């Protein structure tokens, strides 16, 4: 299969890309807008906003339409690969441009991972025997869809557009059935704890607006990567973007209204726990056939979202490689033809798998994605204002109206919305941002600076992990289904972690001042006869072979212990991921984190701790090996 895809990819690269038509562009944009969220979030939105649900949707539609106008100007002015990331790069540049690109990259991967989990759950519901293979199934889905989208992008886009047409047909069936086909008279109405559609909660409307904005995320972020390939892009980019947004908004409005017409059947508990509210609605009208059709729609929409999300993540990552943030040696196959290697999609798949293991455990997946998206889009809009004044020579075939009021307003609203999500989601989003900044510092450094940067990250991760361990032991509530599990975790596993924290803290000193330099210092002080050459203030010292061997051995031992510490940390992460040990809450005085938020904070801090130890241990062994090889 991979050979076929490679051949297909090579064939596509030998022939100029066929321009994308207006209809294909609109269908692509509409398809990218219908992810798994539309099947899940409507019930949660109705509970938050009550009668204001449609108002939230209308606000989202207007807001994304204004964004589409703004993007259309920028994407026709900067039609290079990378989509909206290019706007941030050209407008602000530097570390902030990387953070914007990193956030966009992560948000696309996260939504792909989230969709893969939804698709997996749907398949498991249909085939319960596959439940024990959950993780393997999710990884397989991500790999297959990711490889197809990378090796055969044109084919992938055609399949995506075909699926969108089928999906639109299923949505039309749902809307018509929900509005005009009354359920059987024998169907009881579940009126236990119903949603009160007679009330209107303004703050709930704003919260729901922020929550539902994820529905619109895929339209522009994914469509931005297709815009340069449109036929006559100067004219058609604004048309395609606006029509895709308006058409998606109308379909969303009809779906939401159809659900609200039938929402009296469902209690709040059902609305919060259902994995496919549209299937529940159609089941009461058309029975198993209706439910099956909506599960088919869910499968199609998640495949579309995974494919488009991974494609967009890959394009953003390619742009980051192009701009020198990641190694071209690792990710570019041919520098002259700018042909990227398969390692690009493999990195995206690996990061996606990590997010599958970590992010959903928080229970704030949608809000984390929304926070990252809002934050990125806010500063992209601010960058657009800077870009208009910074690059006055740029040709602008399409000019967005109400400049600079429009981008400043959109950016300001995005920034506001980012910080009205749940407090836990904000903490987790900021945590990801800090991780991106640390990665940036690591990427731009030279060899010696990389050691210092890794050591700095290791030092910070030790402080954070140590603080988290202290909070768990003193201010946390731990439970376990395994007999004696809580005591094992608190009295044994955490003490081993404390040992690695203390060991790591001591070795940070050796990261800044090497063991060889310490030996040289004492040799110069107590055995001056070993100083063989003096050059100005500098001195060359000849130490014995036995002393060299001791230095090499100590460095190897330190590196191995660091790697063992990383492996132990990853085992601990696995134990927490499968809920063998559960931290019910962590009291941070200013805020009490519940089980889900605690789990995310602990796992994230341990992952950074383990990764820092692993990278520093491997680099220590490698640099020590080089030193031994040179006989220094």
ABEGO torsion letter per residue (X at the ends): XAAAAAAAAAAAAABBBBBBBAAAAAAAAAAAABBAAAAAAAAAAAAAAEAAAAAAAAAAAAAAAAAAAAAAAAAAABABBGEAAAAAAAAAEEAAAAAAAAAAAAAAAAAAAAAAAAAAAAAAAABAAAAAAAAAAAAAAAAAAAAAAAABAAAAAAAAAAAAAAAAAAAAAAAAAAAABBBBAABBBBABGBBBAABBBAAAAAAAAAAAAAAAAAAAAAAAAAAAABBGAAAAAAAAAAAAAAAAAAAAAAAAAAAAAAAAABBAAAAAABABAAAAAAAAAAEAAAAAAAAAAAAAAAAAAAAAAAAAAAAAAAAAAAAGABBAAAABABAAAGBBBAAAAAAAAAAAAAAAAAAAAAGAAAAAAAAAAAAAAAAAAAAAAAAAAABAABBBABBBBGOAAAAAAAAAAAAAAAAABBAAAAAAAAAAAAAAAAAAAAAABBAAAAAAAAAAAAAAAAAAAAAAAAAAAAABBBBBABBGAAAAAAAAAAAAAAAAAAAAAAAAAAAABBAAAAAAAAAAAABAAABABBBEABBBBBBBAAAAAAAAAAAAAAAAAAAAAAAAAAAAAAAAAAGABBBABBBAGABBBBAAAAAAAAAAAAAAAAAAAAAAAAAAAAAAAAAAAAGX
